Amino acid sequence: MPGPQHEPPSDLVCSARACGGRAVHALRWNNPRLHTPDRRKTWLACEEHLESLSQHLDARGFLREVVPAERLGALAS
């Protein structure tokens, strides 16, 4: 019997401060000083905030990948 399905919520909201925009990107990241290499945390981004959120994480060496937000359910399986 297959395990439970992990579906992303239908109302994904951008993680940028004071933004209520619909998230279309998932920024998968980790802090190597705190997390194991395979651990991923996720910030969500609308089109408008994708670049600024990506730059923030990348400048700290935390950004691992950017994927479409609709793929979050598949990544959790």
Secondary structure, DSSP 8 states (H G I E B T S, - for coil): ---------S--B--STT---B--EEEEE--TTTS-TT--EEEEE-TTTHHHHHHHHHHTT-EEEEEEGGGHHHHH-
